[in-house]
Amino acid sequence: MAHIRLENVGLDVPLYVQRHSDVSGWGQVLRRAAFSRPERRLATLLDDISFEAADGDRIAVLGQNGAGKSTLLQILTGAYRPTRGRVQVTGSRQALMNINLGFNGEATVVENVLLRCSSMGIRLAEIRRNVPEILDFAGLESKASHRLKTLSSGQRMRLGFSISTAFQNDVMIMDEWLSTGDAAFLERAGERLTSRVGGAEIVVIATHSIRMARAVCNRAILLEGGQVKAAGSLSRVIGVYRERTRRQNTQIALAKAS
Ligand SMILES: Nc1ncnc2c1ncn2[C@@H]1O[C@H](COP(=O)(O)OP(=O)(O)OP(=O)(O)O)[C@@H](O)[C@H]1O
């Protein structure tokens, strides 16, 4: 049984900031780059995040740009370790975040399939069994022995998507993904995504699309400045999100008018 439990999770990262000063000309820019050392600070990206998810939960992570959605997903995938609090994820995880991550341009297409699948913890015999299907889904059988760097960005995206969704997992963690695939591929990708979402026990999606959230999710978390501002049923959290966005837009309009 898949399960997610986050208890008071916080994440701080070191940040190197150049001290602000007015510069007028290249000489000053170069002098500052050479002699003014950046200041090291700690930035809190996530603060006191707690939630639980069990079988059947489909959670939309909502929030404006920079709210901390992707960072929270990285905590769930295990890519980031929290500075504070506890994270427990039971069940196999499938991350659909940066589909191009972890590719090696010098290796061939098939070698990249082997590398990526083994880094996902799949056994070699199972990978070998699935290679033809992975290449077929990506429409890249004829390019199997070509170096990855010779593929177009759309072909690379197709390969990444095909690998990332080749196996069904218990917990699916997805960032909104923008694709450069053609229309035919996007249709097949959509069908596969629907099937993987349907087959997963828990799904967590960071999205700006209320329509997508409504199509997939039954619960939501609203993040603002790395903190949870609302959590619960999807319709309630969407209501809070819309109200807060409306209030912020009014404040911006008033500030501009004054
Ligand atoms: N490695 C890092 N070092 C410093 N700051 C970071 C790092 N990663 C993210 N941030 C900052 O953390 C904040 C949250 O970023 P994150 O990518 O999680 O936001 P998001 O909600 O996914 O935004 P978007 O909707 O734009 O994708 C941002 O202010 C970002 O600049």
PDBQT file of the ligand as one rigid body, heavy atoms in Angstrom, charges set to zero:
ROOT
HETATM    1  N1  LIG A 301      18.639  25.561  -5.850  1.00  0.00    +0.000 N 
HETATM    2  C1  LIG A 301      18.058  26.689  -5.509  1.00  0.00    +0.000 A 
HETATM    3  N2  LIG A 301      18.743  27.658  -4.876  1.00  0.00    +0.000 NA
HETATM    4  C2  LIG A 301      18.157  28.813  -4.506  1.00  0.00    +0.000 A 
HETATM    5  N3  LIG A 301      16.867  29.093  -4.699  1.00  0.00    +0.000 NA
HETATM    6  C3  LIG A 301      16.126  28.187  -5.328  1.00  0.00    +0.000 A 
HETATM    7  C4  LIG A 301      16.664  26.929  -5.764  1.00  0.00    +0.000 A 
HETATM    8  N4  LIG A 301      15.666  26.208  -6.346  1.00  0.00    +0.000 NA
HETATM    9  C5  LIG A 301      14.565  26.995  -6.280  1.00  0.00    +0.000 A 
HETATM   10  N5  LIG A 301      14.836  28.174  -5.669  1.00  0.00    +0.000 N 
HETATM   11  C6  LIG A 301      13.888  29.247  -5.366  1.00  0.00    +0.000 C 
HETATM   12  O1  LIG A 301      12.833  28.656  -4.614  1.00  0.00    +0.000 OA
HETATM   13  C7  LIG A 301      11.589  29.245  -4.947  1.00  0.00    +0.000 C 
HETATM   14  C8  LIG A 301      10.608  28.148  -5.334  1.00  0.00    +0.000 C 
HETATM   15  O2  LIG A 301      10.993  27.569  -6.564  1.00  0.00    +0.000 OA
HETATM   16  P1  LIG A 301      10.135  26.424  -7.262  1.00  0.00    +0.000 P 
HETATM   17  O3  LIG A 301      10.820  26.069  -8.542  1.00  0.00    +0.000 OA
HETATM   18  O4  LIG A 301       9.879  25.356  -6.279  1.00  0.00    +0.000 OA
HETATM   19  O5  LIG A 301       8.778  27.238  -7.553  1.00  0.00    +0.000 OA
HETATM   20  P2  LIG A 301       7.472  26.769  -8.320  1.00  0.00    +0.000 P 
HETATM   21  O6  LIG A 301       6.321  26.995  -7.411  1.00  0.00    +0.000 OA
HETATM   22  O7  LIG A 301       7.654  25.398  -8.876  1.00  0.00    +0.000 OA
HETATM   23  O8  LIG A 301       7.425  27.858  -9.485  1.00  0.00    +0.000 OA
HETATM   24  P3  LIG A 301       6.908  27.776 -11.006  1.00  0.00    +0.000 P 
HETATM   25  O9  LIG A 301       5.420  27.785 -10.967  1.00  0.00    +0.000 OA
HETATM   26  O10 LIG A 301       7.451  29.047 -11.572  1.00  0.00    +0.000 OA
HETATM   27  O11 LIG A 301       7.503  26.566 -11.644  1.00  0.00    +0.000 OA
HETATM   28  C9  LIG A 301      11.883  30.253  -6.052  1.00  0.00    +0.000 C 
HETATM   29  O12 LIG A 301      11.932  31.536  -5.471  1.00  0.00    +0.000 OA
HETATM   30  C10 LIG A 301      13.225  29.842  -6.594  1.00  0.00    +0.000 C 
HETATM   31  O13 LIG A 301      13.952  30.954  -7.053  1.00  0.00    +0.000 OA
ENDROOT
TORSDOF 0
